[in-house]
Amino acid sequence: MKEYHIKAGIILSICCGFFLLLYKSGQVPQCLNADEVAFGYNAFSILKTGHDEHGALLPLRLASFNDFKLPLYSYLSIPFIAIGGLNDTTVRLPNIVLTLLLGILFYLFLKKVFDSRAIAVVGTFLLSTSVWVLFLARQAHEGVLATVCILGAWLLYVHAWERRSIHYAIGSLFLACISTFGYHFGRFFLAIQLVFFFIFLWRQTDKRKKILPTVGIVVSAIGLFILPFIVDGSYGADRVANLAFYRNEGFKMKIDEYRRENNNHLIFNKLTEGIT
């Protein structure tokens, strides 16, 4: 592809993505959902008092509806709410900015990995027009935030590999750790990032200096990996368990009603009702 084709493709990707992201953004979705309201109000509460809606000081998990949301999106919303007040626009605006940043990072990542601006332009255009990306980007959803962190982490890792830079490698692992406070799937990518980090240490460090100089780095890397799980344990948060169908009061009442009519625990229990 010629130079002007590349530039035209970049401009087209940006314009299409920006248009699709903002077109009737105030009408689709029509209003904030419950999670968006929770993110916005907790951000507002932390801004004004330093505490979330349940009174926790600078929490690392938001109790919210007893689903213990990850807090990073609320913290990133604070500057927007401080400037524009608490409203639908300021709650969703961080995700719009993050989506634009996602497109830039995706272009840089593809260009670096494939060494082709043409592939990077095509990939960025597909990303900016993806229905799945737009669905998450037009609301205050943590998925875009975590993806930005993960993509940034991989981009830093590629730089680390090329430049034999331990600083970039540590930065990539740190950003992957940050993603775990954005959305739950960040934990999976943090584990992958940790494996690649150790591969980097093994391949890039002088064989005569493989052990002693890297002990502190290895300990730090393991610390970053277990940090999200320590936070989970300290809060006793289990999103899956709290949202499971058998925790629903209506589900429990239904089983109790069947048992009152026919006292048969073998037929009427959580397992049989869950299957049916």
VMD Tcl script that draws the C-alpha trace (Angstrom):
set ca {
  {0.00 0.00 0.00}
  {1.19 3.50 -0.84}
  {1.77 6.15 1.77}
  {-1.39 8.11 1.00}
  {-3.44 4.89 1.16}
  {-2.11 4.30 4.66}
  {-2.96 7.83 5.79}
  {-6.40 7.64 4.21}
  {-7.03 4.32 5.96}
  {-6.01 5.75 9.34}
  {-8.27 8.79 8.90}
  {-11.16 6.59 7.74}
  {-10.76 4.28 10.73}
  {-10.74 7.19 13.17}
  {-13.74 8.91 11.55}
  {-15.83 5.72 11.29}
  {-15.05 4.69 14.85}
  {-15.75 8.16 16.23}
  {-19.03 8.44 14.31}
  {-20.32 5.00 15.30}
  {-19.28 5.62 18.89}
  {-21.11 8.93 19.26}
  {-24.08 8.55 16.87}
  {-27.25 8.76 19.01}
  {-25.15 7.95 22.06}
  {-27.76 9.67 24.23}
  {-30.53 7.45 22.87}
  {-28.82 4.05 22.51}
  {-28.71 2.87 25.24}
  {-31.57 5.03 26.43}
  {-30.47 5.29 30.05}
  {-27.85 4.10 32.49}
  {-28.18 0.52 33.68}
  {-27.81 -0.45 37.34}
  {-24.07 -1.16 37.09}
  {-23.41 2.17 35.39}
  {-25.33 4.00 38.11}
  {-23.29 2.17 40.74}
  {-19.98 3.08 39.08}
  {-21.02 6.71 38.75}
  {-22.39 7.15 42.25}
  {-19.42 5.40 43.88}
  {-17.06 7.66 41.92}
  {-19.05 10.70 43.08}
  {-19.07 9.46 46.68}
  {-15.31 8.82 46.69}
  {-14.72 12.24 45.14}
  {-16.74 14.01 47.83}
  {-15.98 11.91 50.92}
  {-13.19 9.46 50.10}
  {-15.62 6.63 50.88}
  {-17.86 4.50 48.67}
  {-21.64 4.21 49.08}
  {-21.19 1.69 51.92}
  {-18.71 3.87 53.80}
  {-15.52 1.99 52.87}
  {-12.44 4.24 52.64}
  {-10.83 4.15 49.16}
  {-12.01 0.57 48.56}
  {-10.29 -1.87 46.23}
  {-13.61 -3.63 45.69}
  {-17.04 -1.96 45.52}
  {-19.64 -3.88 47.53}
  {-22.40 -2.26 45.44}
  {-25.22 -4.83 45.05}
  {-23.19 -7.45 46.93}
  {-21.46 -8.34 43.66}
  {-18.19 -6.65 44.70}
  {-17.39 -4.76 41.52}
  {-13.80 -4.05 40.60}
  {-13.17 -0.35 41.30}
  {-10.83 0.91 38.57}
  {-13.56 2.32 36.32}
  {-15.06 4.31 39.20}
  {-11.66 5.78 40.07}
  {-11.04 6.77 36.46}
  {-14.46 8.43 36.36}
  {-13.64 10.78 39.23}
  {-11.88 13.51 37.13}
  {-14.75 13.55 34.61}
  {-17.37 13.83 37.35}
  {-15.32 16.48 39.16}
  {-15.33 18.63 36.00}
  {-18.78 17.92 34.56}
  {-20.79 16.81 37.57}
  {-22.59 13.50 38.04}
  {-24.68 12.72 34.95}
  {-25.06 10.15 32.19}
  {-22.41 11.76 29.99}
  {-19.65 11.95 32.59}
  {-20.29 8.35 33.66}
  {-19.91 7.05 30.10}
  {-17.29 9.52 28.86}
  {-14.30 7.61 30.29}
  {-15.26 4.59 28.19}
  {-15.43 6.72 25.03}
  {-11.93 8.06 25.71}
  {-10.69 4.54 26.49}
  {-12.16 3.20 23.25}
  {-10.30 5.83 21.22}
  {-7.14 4.93 23.11}
  {-7.83 1.25 22.40}
  {-7.80 1.98 18.65}
  {-4.44 3.76 18.91}
  {-2.87 0.98 20.96}
  {-4.25 -1.68 18.63}
  {-2.74 0.08 15.62}
  {0.66 0.38 17.32}
  {0.53 -3.23 18.47}
  {-0.31 -4.64 15.03}
  {2.30 -2.44 13.37}
  {4.94 -3.61 15.82}
  {4.06 -7.31 15.67}
  {3.52 -7.64 11.89}
  {5.86 -4.83 10.84}
  {3.19 -3.71 8.39}
  {1.26 -0.46 8.47}
  {-1.27 -1.91 6.02}
  {-2.20 -4.77 8.37}
  {-2.33 -2.31 11.27}
  {-4.72 -0.02 9.39}
  {-7.04 -2.85 8.33}
  {-7.05 -4.32 11.84}
  {-7.80 -0.95 13.41}
  {-10.66 -0.35 10.98}
  {-12.19 -3.72 11.83}
  {-11.83 -2.94 15.53}
  {-13.41 0.51 15.25}
  {-16.43 -0.87 13.37}
  {-16.86 -4.02 15.47}
  {-20.37 -4.38 16.88}
  {-19.01 -6.10 19.97}
  {-16.62 -3.25 20.74}
  {-19.29 -0.60 20.12}
  {-21.77 -2.47 22.34}
  {-19.39 -2.24 25.29}
  {-18.00 1.19 24.41}
  {-21.37 2.98 24.40}
  {-21.93 2.20 28.06}
  {-19.83 2.35 31.20}
  {-18.45 -1.17 30.97}
  {-15.16 -2.36 32.46}
  {-14.34 -4.64 29.52}
  {-12.85 -1.85 27.40}
  {-10.78 -0.57 30.32}
  {-9.26 -3.97 31.03}
  {-8.58 -4.56 27.32}
  {-6.72 -1.25 27.08}
  {-4.53 -2.25 30.02}
  {-3.87 -5.72 28.60}
  {-3.08 -4.44 25.11}
  {-0.80 -1.79 26.60}
  {0.94 -4.52 28.60}
  {1.56 -6.61 25.49}
  {2.85 -3.56 23.60}
  {5.31 -2.83 26.42}
  {6.40 -6.47 26.37}
  {7.19 -6.30 22.65}
  {9.28 -3.18 23.30}
  {11.01 -4.97 26.18}
  {11.87 -7.92 23.95}
  {13.26 -5.72 21.19}
  {15.28 -3.43 23.44}
  {16.26 -6.02 26.07}
  {14.81 -3.61 28.61}
  {13.83 -4.93 32.02}
  {12.03 -1.66 32.71}
  {9.59 -2.22 29.84}
  {9.12 -5.83 30.97}
  {8.29 -4.80 34.53}
  {5.99 -2.10 33.16}
  {4.12 -4.69 31.10}
  {3.61 -6.91 34.13}
  {2.52 -3.96 36.26}
  {-0.05 -2.88 33.65}
  {-1.35 -6.45 33.45}
  {-1.75 -6.38 37.24}
  {-3.68 -3.09 36.99}
  {-6.05 -4.74 34.48}
  {-7.18 -7.16 37.20}
  {-8.74 -4.21 39.03}
  {-10.61 -3.29 35.86}
  {-12.30 -6.55 34.97}
  {-12.12 -10.17 36.09}
  {-10.66 -11.67 32.89}
  {-7.52 -9.62 33.59}
  {-6.43 -12.36 36.00}
  {-6.13 -14.84 33.13}
  {-3.96 -12.48 31.09}
  {-1.88 -11.60 34.15}
  {-0.97 -15.29 34.47}
  {0.05 -15.39 30.80}
  {2.02 -12.17 31.20}
  {3.88 -13.63 34.17}
  {4.95 -16.66 32.10}
  {6.20 -14.42 29.29}
  {7.98 -12.24 31.83}
  {9.95 -15.24 33.08}
  {10.73 -16.22 29.49}
  {12.05 -12.70 28.94}
  {14.29 -12.98 32.01}
  {15.64 -16.33 30.90}
  {16.34 -15.29 27.30}
  {17.57 -11.74 27.83}
  {19.67 -12.05 30.97}
  {23.33 -13.03 30.71}
  {23.71 -16.72 31.58}
  {26.37 -15.94 34.17}
  {23.99 -13.55 35.89}
  {20.76 -15.48 35.69}
  {20.21 -16.20 39.37}
  {21.32 -13.62 41.94}
  {20.56 -10.35 40.07}
  {17.07 -11.54 39.17}
  {15.95 -12.81 42.58}
  {14.46 -9.44 43.59}
  {12.80 -9.06 40.20}
  {11.27 -12.54 40.40}
  {9.95 -11.90 43.91}
  {8.43 -8.60 42.75}
  {6.84 -10.28 39.74}
  {5.27 -12.98 41.89}
  {4.07 -10.26 44.28}
  {2.31 -8.45 41.44}
  {0.69 -11.73 40.40}
  {-0.72 -12.62 43.81}
  {-1.77 -9.05 44.73}
  {-5.25 -9.25 43.11}
  {-5.93 -12.57 44.83}
  {-4.85 -11.16 48.20}
  {-7.35 -8.33 47.69}
  {-10.05 -10.85 46.78}
  {-9.33 -12.81 49.93}
  {-9.34 -9.73 52.15}
  {-12.76 -8.70 50.88}
  {-14.12 -12.22 50.81}
  {-15.61 -11.35 47.43}
  {-16.98 -14.08 45.20}
  {-18.82 -12.55 42.26}
  {-19.79 -15.90 40.75}
  {-21.25 -17.22 43.99}
  {-23.12 -14.02 44.72}
  {-24.70 -13.98 41.28}
  {-25.44 -17.71 41.08}
  {-29.08 -18.64 40.42}
  {-29.39 -20.62 43.66}
  {-28.72 -17.44 45.68}
  {-31.94 -15.95 44.32}
  {-34.66 -15.71 46.97}
  {-37.36 -16.64 44.45}
  {-35.48 -19.83 43.62}
  {-35.32 -20.79 47.31}
  {-38.99 -19.96 47.88}
  {-39.98 -22.12 44.92}
  {-38.21 -25.15 46.39}
  {-39.74 -24.51 49.83}
  {-43.21 -24.34 48.28}
  {-42.74 -27.70 46.48}
  {-41.51 -29.28 49.69}
  {-44.52 -28.05 51.64}
  {-46.83 -29.60 49.05}
  {-44.83 -32.81 48.80}
  {-42.14 -33.35 51.39}
  {-39.68 -35.02 49.03}
  {-36.14 -33.63 49.34}
  {-34.80 -36.14 46.84}
  {-36.87 -34.66 44.00}
  {-37.13 -31.04 45.10}
  {-33.67 -29.57 45.76}
  {-31.22 -27.08 44.29}
  {-29.71 -29.60 41.88}
  {-32.96 -30.88 40.38}
  {-34.55 -27.42 40.18}
  {-31.39 -25.95 38.70}
  {-31.41 -28.57 35.93}
  {-35.09 -28.05 35.18}
}
mol new
graphics top color blue
foreach p $ca { graphics top sphere $p radius 0.5 }
foreach p [lrange $ca 0 end-1] q [lrange $ca 1 end] { graphics top cylinder $p $q radius 0.2 }
display resetview
